[in-house]
Amino acid sequence: MGHPEQQATASEFASDPSDTLRLPKVRQRTGLGRSTIYRLIAQGQFPSAVQLAPRAVGWHKADIDAWLEARPKAAQ
């Protein structure tokens, strides 16, 4: 039998994988590069990634959408 914490984490992502974005999709949606994303995370200015597997991370789509909404809009 597995640990309850592991089961909760696994089921969280198994429920709807479309709610989790991998780095290429995050880059596409934000227009930011990989190093900029990780620099902003380190500065506390971008949503943190969530661990999907030992060597895989993703971002909650809602977190990315909220971050994009909070960004100032460019002047026309």
Helices and strands as residue ranges (DSSP letters): H 4-15, G 17-19, E 20-21, H 23-30, H 34-42, E 50-53, E 56-60, H 61-70
